Amino acid sequence: MSKPESLVGPLPILNVVTNVDKLDAGLRGLDHYRTKLPLWRYKPRQRLIPLVRWETPYLAAIQKSLRSPALDTYFSITANLGTHTFFMVVLPILFWCGYTNLGRGMVHVLASGVFFSGFLKDMWCLPRPLSPPLNRITMSHSAALEYGFPSTHSTNAMSVAVYALFMLHAPDSNVPPAVKIGLEVASCCYAVSIVLGRLYCGMHGFFDVVVGSALGASLSIVQCLYGDNFDHFIHTGSFKAPAMVILIILVLVRIHPEPADDCPCFDDSVAFAGVMIGVEMGNWHFGRSGRAWNEPALATVPFNLEALGWPRTIARILIGVLMVFVWREVMKPALLKSLPPIFRVVEMLGLSLPRRFFVQASEYQQVPNQKDDNVIPAVSEIPSLLTSFRHPRRSRSVSVGPQSEADAYETLAYRDNRRRQSRSEMATATPRIDEKCGSEEKVPGYFGISTSHRASSRHPTAGLPTPAPSNLDLYKSMTEPEQVLYTPLTPGTASGASSRRPSSERRQDEREEREMFSKLEKPRVRYDVEVITKLIVYSGIAWIAVEGAPILFETIGLGLGTQPD
C-alpha cells in the first residue's frame, strides 16, 4: 500500500555544474591579475599566493591569543618609528649635528629600502593577509592601500639596526662601552619590535617580514662594504660622478613596474629617489664650497656641541626643520600650478611617458589642493598629528574587511577557489541523502559567502540561535570547499528551477561585488605632474639638510666656520 503524498519526504535536487572551467562574474578576482599583469609577472604571483593564504589562519590564531589594549597601543605607536615621515624628520638632524657619515649611510639604506620594497610590491602585486580573520590595527589611513610583499617597515627597521650595529663596531668608533651596549640593545629591540608589530597588527605575514628584513639587512651590508668607496667616488670626482648617479636613479624611476591596482607605493619610491638625488648633489657641492669639514668624513657639516652649546644646537634643529616645512609648503603648490601647461606641450609633442592611474595634463585644467602626503605632512596637519600621539587609543583604528582593491580581489579569489573545488568534487560525486540530517541552514559568511550548518530536528537545541562565527571561522568557511547542498522540492517548484539558479547566483555575486568595492577607501586621484613635483620637492628637502641649512647656520651665527687646523 502506497503512503499518502503528505508523508513522502521531499525529493532532493542536486544542482551540478558540469563545466567547472566556465567563468562567471565572480571569477573577476582571478581574471583581474591575469589580464593586468604580463605573464612573467603573473605566473610567479600565482605561485606565491598559496603561501600568503596558508599563513593567514596561523597569523589570526597568534593575534587572537595575544591581543590586548596595551599591546594594540604599543605596536600601533611603535609602527610610526618605521615610517617615512619619522626618518625624513630625524635624518636631517644627523647632518646638522655633525654625524654626516652616519646620516649619509642611513639615507642610502633607507632610500634604497623604500624604493626597492615598493618596486617589488608593484612587481608582484601580492595582497596583505586577508581581513577577516585578521584585524588590522594601524594609525595610518594609507598603509592598507599598499600591497603586502615585502614589508617596507621591516626593511627600514632591519636596515637601520644592522647599519647602526656596524657603526658601533667600526674601528674608528669612540663610543664608551656602557653606551655602546645600551645602543646595541636599543637597535635590536627596535628592529624586533617593528617586525613583530607588523605581524601582531595584521598588516603583514611571515613571508612579508622575512623577505623585507632580508632586503633591509642586505642593503645595509652593501652600504657597510662599499659605502666609503661610493662616497669617495662622488666627492673626489667631477660633476660627472653625481650626474651619473642621478641618471641611474631617474632610469630606475622610469622602469618602476606598473601595478595592477591603484597602489601608492610608486609615490613613496619617487619621494625617496628625490631624497637620494638631493643628498648626492648637495654633498658633492657642499664638499667643494670651502664651508665643509673633511673630518671625520668628507663634506661634514661643521658642529661641536661644546663650542655651540645646547641653546644654539636646539636653535639649529628648529630652524632646519622649519626650513623643510616652509620649502614643502611653498614649492609643492607652486609646482602643481606651473607644471601642467608645460606637460600639455610635452604631451602634444608626443614626448610624455604616462603611467597608469595618473591623469594626464590634457585631461584636467588644474590640480586641486592635495591635503595628504605619506612622507612629509603639511603644516596644517601637524596639530592633528601631535594629537594622535597624545591620544593613541583614539587615533588608532581596528579594521575588519577589505580596505583596498587588492584585498577585495583576494576575497573574490577565495570565493572562486572554493566554488571551483566544490564543483569539481560535485561533478564526480554520487548524490547521497543522509537520513540523519534534517534541514540545511545557510549562515551568511563574509560578504555573502555562506557557511552551511545542519540543524537536526532530533537535537534538543535545534532551531536555537547559533553563536556568531569568529573571524577565523569565517576565513575557514571561505577557504574550505563548500559542502554539497540539497535543495528540496516544494509544491509549485518546477524541475527547471535549478537551471535558473546559475544566473541568479551571478546576479547575487555582482551585487555583492558592487557593494564590496563601493565600501573600499578610494585612493585619491593622482596627476602626472606629481611625479616631477615629488622629485623636485624631496630633492630640495635633502639639499636643505646637507647644504642649504648649514650655509644658513653659518650666515646667522649658528655655525663654527672652517675646520680648525
C-alpha positions in Angstrom: 0.0 0.0 0.0 1.4 3.3 -1.0 1.9 6.1 1.5 0.0 9.4 1.3 1.8 12.1 -0.6 1.8 14.3 2.5 4.0 11.8 4.3 6.5 11.4 1.5 9.7 13.3 2.2 10.8 15.9 -0.3 13.0 14.6 -3.1 16.4 16.2 -3.4 17.6 18.2 -6.4 21.3 18.4 -6.8 22.5 21.4 -8.8 25.6 20.2 -10.5 27.7 22.4 -12.8 29.4 20.1 -15.2 31.5 22.7 -16.9 33.7 23.6 -14.0 36.0 25.7 -16.1 33.3 28.1 -17.2 33.9 31.5 -15.6 31.1 33.5 -14.1 31.0 37.1 -12.9 32.6 36.1 -9.6 35.8 35.0 -11.2 36.8 38.6 -11.7 39.1 38.1 -8.8 41.1 35.6 -10.8 40.8 37.4 -14.2 41.9 40.7 -12.8 45.6 39.9 -12.4 45.7 37.6 -15.4 44.7 40.4 -17.7 46.5 43.3 -15.9 49.9 41.6 -15.5 52.3 40.3 -18.1 52.8 36.5 -18.0 56.3 36.8 -16.5 54.9 38.6 -13.5 51.6 36.8 -13.3 53.0 33.3 -13.0 55.3 33.9 -10.0 52.5 35.8 -8.3 50.2 32.7 -8.7 52.9 30.5 -7.2 53.4 32.8 -4.2 49.7 33.4 -3.4 49.1 30.0 -1.8 51.9 30.8 0.7 50.1 34.1 1.7 46.8 32.1 2.1 48.5 29.3 4.0 49.9 31.5 6.7 46.8 33.6 7.3 45.0 31.3 9.8 48.2 30.9 11.8 48.6 34.7 12.0 45.0 35.0 13.0 45.4 32.5 15.8 48.5 34.3 17.1 46.8 37.6 17.0 43.7 36.3 18.8 45.8 34.7 21.6 48.0 37.8 22.2 45.7 40.8 21.7 45.2 43.3 24.5 44.6 47.1 24.6 48.1 47.7 25.8 49.7 45.8 23.0 47.4 47.4 20.5 48.6 50.8 21.6 52.2 49.9 21.9 52.6 48.3 18.4 50.5 51.0 16.7 52.7 53.7 18.2 56.0 52.0 17.5 55.0 51.4 13.9 55.4 55.1 13.4 59.1 54.7 14.2 59.4 52.8 10.9 57.5 55.3 8.7 58.9 57.6 6.0 57.8 60.7 8.0 59.8 59.7 11.0 63.0 59.2 9.0 62.5 62.4 7.0 62.5 64.4 10.2 65.3 62.5 12.0 67.8 62.1 9.2 68.4 65.9 8.7 69.2 66.3 12.4 72.1 63.8 12.0 73.7 66.1 9.4 73.1 69.3 11.4 74.7 67.7 14.5 77.9 66.6 12.7 77.1 63.0 12.1 77.3 63.3 8.3 78.8 59.9 7.7 76.1 58.2 9.7 73.3 60.3 8.1 74.6 59.7 4.6 74.7 55.9 5.2 71.2 56.0 6.7 69.9 57.8 3.7 71.4 55.3 1.3 70.0 52.2 3.1 66.6 53.8 3.9 66.0 55.4 0.5 67.1 52.2 -1.3 64.9 50.1 1.0 61.8 52.2 0.4 62.4 52.3 -3.4 63.2 48.6 -3.9 60.5 47.3 -1.5 58.0 49.5 -3.4 59.5 48.1 -6.6 58.8 44.6 -5.5 55.3 45.4 -4.2 54.2 46.8 -7.5 56.1 44.0 -9.4 54.2 41.0 -7.8 51.0 42.7 -6.5 50.7 40.3 -3.6 47.9 41.2 -1.1 48.2 41.6 2.6 46.9 38.7 4.8 43.2 38.8 4.5 40.9 40.5 7.0 38.9 38.7 8.3 40.3 36.6 10.0 42.8 39.3 10.9 42.1 42.6 12.5 44.2 45.4 11.1 45.5 47.8 13.7 47.1 51.0 12.4 47.3 54.7 12.8 47.9 55.3 9.1 45.0 55.6 6.7 47.1 54.8 3.6 49.1 51.8 4.7 46.4 49.3 3.9 46.1 50.6 0.4 49.5 49.2 -0.5 50.4 45.6 -1.4 51.8 43.4 1.4 55.0 41.9 0.0 57.6 42.8 1.1 57.1 44.7 4.3 58.7 48.2 4.0 58.6 48.7 7.8 60.6 45.5 8.2 63.1 46.6 5.5 63.6 50.0 7.2 63.9 48.6 10.7 66.3 45.9 9.8 68.5 48.2 7.6 68.7 50.8 10.4 69.5 48.2 13.1 72.2 46.4 11.0 73.9 49.6 9.9 73.8 51.0 13.5 75.4 47.9 14.8 78.1 48.1 12.1 78.8 51.7 13.0 79.1 50.9 16.7 81.7 48.2 16.0 83.6 50.2 13.4 87.4 50.5 14.1 87.1 54.3 14.5 84.1 54.2 16.8 84.8 56.0 20.1 81.5 55.3 21.8 82.0 54.4 25.6 81.5 50.6 26.3 78.4 51.2 28.5 76.8 53.4 25.9 77.7 51.0 23.2 75.9 48.1 25.0 72.8 50.3 25.5 72.7 51.3 21.8 73.2 47.7 20.7 70.2 46.6 22.9 68.1 49.5 21.6 68.9 48.7 18.0 68.0 45.1 18.4 64.8 45.9 20.3 63.8 48.5 17.7 64.1 46.0 14.8 62.4 43.2 16.7 59.5 45.4 17.9 58.8 46.8 14.4 58.9 43.4 12.7 56.8 41.6 15.3 54.4 44.6 15.4 53.7 44.1 11.7 52.6 40.6 12.4 50.6 41.5 15.5 48.8 44.4 13.8 47.7 42.1 11.0 49.4 44.2 8.4 51.9 41.6 7.1 52.5 37.9 7.1 55.7 35.9 7.9 56.7 35.8 4.3 56.4 39.6 4.0 58.5 40.4 7.1 61.2 37.7 6.4 61.8 38.9 2.9 61.6 42.6 4.0 64.1 42.0 6.8 66.4 40.2 4.4 66.2 43.0 1.9 67.0 45.6 4.6 69.9 43.6 6.0 71.3 43.1 2.5 71.2 46.8 1.7 73.0 47.6 5.0 75.7 45.1 4.3 76.3 46.6 0.8 76.5 50.0 2.4 78.9 48.8 5.1 81.2 47.2 2.5 81.1 49.7 -0.3 79.7 52.9 1.2 83.1 54.6 1.8 84.2 53.8 -1.8 80.9 55.2 -3.2 81.3 58.4 -1.2 84.9 58.8 -2.3 83.8 58.3 -5.9 81.2 61.1 -5.5 83.2 63.7 -3.7 86.6 63.4 -5.4 85.2 63.2 -9.0 83.9 65.9 -11.3 80.3 66.7 -11.8 80.0 63.6 -14.0 80.0 61.4 -10.8 76.8 62.8 -9.2 75.3 63.2 -12.7 75.8 59.5 -13.4 74.1 58.6 -10.1 71.2 60.9 -10.8 70.7 59.4 -14.3 70.7 55.9 -12.9 68.1 56.9 -10.3 65.8 58.5 -13.0 66.1 55.4 -15.1 65.0 53.3 -12.1 62.0 55.6 -11.5 61.0 55.2 -15.1 61.2 51.4 -15.1 59.3 51.1 -11.8 56.6 48.4 -12.5 53.1 49.4 -13.2 50.8 47.9 -10.5 47.6 46.1 -11.3 45.7 48.2 -8.8 45.9 51.8 -7.7 48.7 51.4 -5.2 50.5 54.4 -3.7 53.9 52.5 -3.5 55.2 54.4 -6.5 54.7 57.8 -4.7 56.9 56.8 -1.9 59.6 55.4 -4.2 59.7 58.6 -6.2 59.9 60.7 -3.0 63.0 58.8 -1.7 64.5 58.7 -5.2 64.3 62.5 -4.9 66.0 62.3 -1.5 68.9 60.4 -2.9 69.3 62.9 -5.8 69.3 65.8 -3.4 71.8 64.2 -0.9 74.3 63.2 -3.6 74.1 66.6 -5.4 74.2 68.6 -2.2 77.0 66.7 -0.6 79.1 67.0 -3.8 78.6 70.7 -4.0 78.9 71.4 -0.2 82.2 69.4 -0.1 83.7 71.8 -2.7 82.3 75.0 -1.2 85.0 75.5 1.4 82.4 75.6 4.2 82.5 71.8 4.9 84.9 69.9 7.1 86.6 66.8 5.7 87.0 65.1 9.0 85.7 62.7 10.3 84.1 62.3 6.8 84.0 64.2 3.5 81.5 67.1 3.3 80.8 67.1 7.1 78.6 69.8 8.4 80.7 71.9 11.0 79.4 71.1 14.5 80.8 70.9 18.0 78.5 70.7 21.0 80.9 72.2 23.5 81.6 75.2 21.2 77.9 75.8 20.2 76.1 74.8 23.5 72.7 73.4 23.8 70.7 76.6 23.1 72.3 77.2 19.7 72.2 73.5 18.9 68.4 73.4 19.6 68.0 76.6 17.5 69.8 74.9 14.6 67.4 72.0 14.7 64.3 74.1 15.0 65.3 76.4 12.1 66.3 73.5 9.9 63.0 71.7 10.5 61.2 74.9 9.8 63.1 75.3 6.5 62.0 71.8 5.4 58.3 72.5 6.1 58.4 76.0 4.5 60.1 74.6 1.4 57.4 72.0 1.0 54.5 74.4 1.7 55.8 76.8 -0.9 57.2 74.6 -3.7 54.6 71.9 -3.8 51.6 74.1 -4.7 53.8 76.3 -6.9 54.9 73.3 -9.0 51.4 71.8 -9.2 50.2 75.1 -10.6 53.0 75.8 -13.0 53.8 72.4 -14.4 50.5 71.4 -16.1 50.9 73.8 -19.1 54.4 72.5 -19.7 53.2 68.9 -19.5 50.4 69.7 -22.1 53.0 71.0 -24.5 55.2 67.9 -23.9 52.1 65.7 -24.5 51.3 67.4 -27.7 54.8 66.7 -29.0 54.3 63.1 -28.2 57.1 63.0 -25.6 55.0 62.2 -22.5 55.5 58.9 -20.6 52.2 58.3 -19.0 51.7 56.0 -16.1 48.5 54.0 -15.2 46.4 55.6 -12.5 47.9 59.1 -13.2 45.7 61.6 -15.0 47.4 63.3 -17.9 47.6 67.1 -18.1 45.4 67.2 -21.2 42.5 65.8 -19.1 42.4 68.4 -16.4 42.6 72.2 -16.1 44.3 72.5 -12.7 45.4 70.2 -9.8 43.2 70.7 -6.7 44.8 71.1 -3.3 46.5 67.9 -2.2 46.0 67.5 1.5 47.7 64.2 2.0 51.4 63.3 1.8 52.7 60.0 3.0 56.1 61.3 3.7 56.1 64.9 4.9 52.7 66.2 6.3 51.5 69.7 5.6 51.9 72.3 8.3 48.1 72.3 8.8 48.2 68.6 9.6 50.8 68.9 12.4 48.3 69.6 15.2 46.2 66.6 14.4 49.4 64.5 14.1 50.5 65.6 17.6 47.1 64.9 19.0 47.2 61.4 17.6 50.4 60.7 19.6 48.9 62.2 22.8 45.8 60.1 22.5 46.9 56.9 20.6 43.9 54.9 21.5 41.6 57.4 19.8 43.8 57.7 16.8 44.4 54.1 16.0 41.9 52.2 14.0 41.0 48.5 14.1 39.6 47.5 10.7 38.0 44.2 9.7 37.2 43.6 6.0 38.8 44.6 2.7 40.4 48.0 2.6 42.0 48.1 -0.8 41.3 46.8 -4.3 43.9 44.1 -3.8 42.0 42.9 -0.6 38.7 42.8 -2.5 40.1 40.8 -5.4 41.7 38.4 -3.0 38.4 38.0 -1.2 36.8 37.2 -4.5 39.6 34.7 -5.4 38.9 32.9 -2.1 35.3 32.5 -3.0 36.0 31.4 -6.6 38.5 28.8 -5.5 36.0 27.3 -3.1 33.4 27.1 -5.8 35.6 25.6 -8.4 36.9 23.0 -6.0 33.4 22.1 -4.8 32.0 21.9 -8.3 34.9 19.7 -9.4 34.0 17.4 -6.5 30.3 17.5 -7.2 30.9 16.6 -10.8 32.3 13.3 -9.8 30.3 12.7 -6.6 27.2 10.4 -6.3 24.3 12.2 -4.6 23.7 10.7 -1.2 21.0 11.6 1.3 21.9 11.5 4.9 18.8 10.2 6.7 20.1 11.7 10.0 20.1 15.2 8.5 17.1 17.4 8.8 17.2 20.8 7.2 20.1 22.8 6.0 20.7 26.3 7.3 22.9 28.8 5.5 24.6 31.2 7.8 25.9 34.3 6.0 29.6 34.5 5.8 31.9 37.3 4.9 30.4 39.4 2.1 27.7 36.9 1.4 29.9 33.8 1.4 27.8 31.3 3.2 28.7 28.5 5.6 26.2 25.6 5.9 25.2 24.2 9.2 23.0 21.1 9.6 20.1 21.5 12.0 18.9 18.1 13.2 15.3 18.1 14.2 16.1 15.4 16.8 18.6 17.6 18.6 17.0 19.4 21.6 18.7 22.6 20.7 17.7 22.6 17.0 16.3 25.9 15.9 18.0 27.9 18.6 20.2 30.9 17.6 23.8 29.9 17.0 26.8 31.9 18.2 28.2 34.4 15.7 31.1 32.9 13.9 34.6 34.3 14.7 36.8 35.9 12.1 38.8 32.7 12.0 35.7 30.6 11.4 34.7 33.0 8.6 38.1 32.6 7.0 37.9 28.8 7.2 34.5 28.9 5.6 35.9 30.9 2.8 38.9 28.6 2.1 37.4 25.2 2.7 35.4 23.5 -0.1 31.7 24.2 0.0 29.5 21.4 1.3 27.1 19.9 -1.2 23.7 21.4 -0.5 20.5 19.6 -1.5 17.6 21.9 -2.4 14.3 20.1 -1.6 11.4 20.3 -3.9 8.5 22.4 -2.7 4.9 22.5 -4.0 4.9 24.5 -7.2 8.6 24.2 -7.8 9.5 23.0 -11.3 12.4 20.9 -12.0 13.7 23.6 -14.3 14.2 25.9 -11.4 17.7 24.6 -11.0 18.6 25.8 -14.5 17.8 29.4 -13.4 20.0 29.2 -10.3 23.3 30.0 -12.0 22.0 33.3 -13.4 20.6 34.3 -10.1 23.8 33.3 -8.4 25.7 35.5 -10.9 23.4 38.4 -10.2 23.9 38.0 -6.5 27.7 37.9 -7.0 27.6 41.1 -9.0 25.5 42.8 -6.2 28.0 41.6 -3.6 31.0 42.8 -5.6 29.5 46.2 -6.2 28.7 46.6 -2.5 32.2 45.4 -1.5 34.0 47.7 -3.9 31.8 50.7 -3.0 32.8 50.4 0.6 36.6 50.5 -0.1 38.6 53.5 0.7 39.2 55.1 -2.7 42.8 56.2 -3.4 42.8 59.9 -4.3 43.1 61.0 -7.9 46.8 61.4 -8.9 48.1 63.7 -11.6 51.1 63.3 -14.0 52.8 66.4 -12.7 53.0 65.0 -9.2 55.9 62.7 -10.2 58.2 65.6 -11.2 56.8 67.6 -8.2 57.8 64.9 -5.8 61.3 64.6 -7.3 61.9 68.4 -7.0 60.3 68.8 -3.6 62.2 65.9 -2.0 65.4 66.7 -3.7 65.1 70.2 -2.2 64.4 68.8 1.2 67.6 66.7 1.0 69.6 69.6 -0.3 68.4 71.7 2.7 69.6 69.0 5.1 73.1 68.7 3.6 73.9 72.1 2.3 71.1 74.8 2.5 70.6 74.8 6.3 74.3 74.5 7.1 75.0 77.6 4.9 72.2 79.5 6.7 73.6 78.4 10.1 77.0 80.0 9.2 75.3 83.1 7.9 73.2 83.8 11.0 75.9 82.9 13.6 74.9 79.4 14.4 77.9 77.8 12.8 81.5 77.2 13.5 83.2 78.4 10.4 86.0 76.5 8.6 87.6 73.4 10.2 90.4 74.3 12.7 93.9 73.1 11.8 
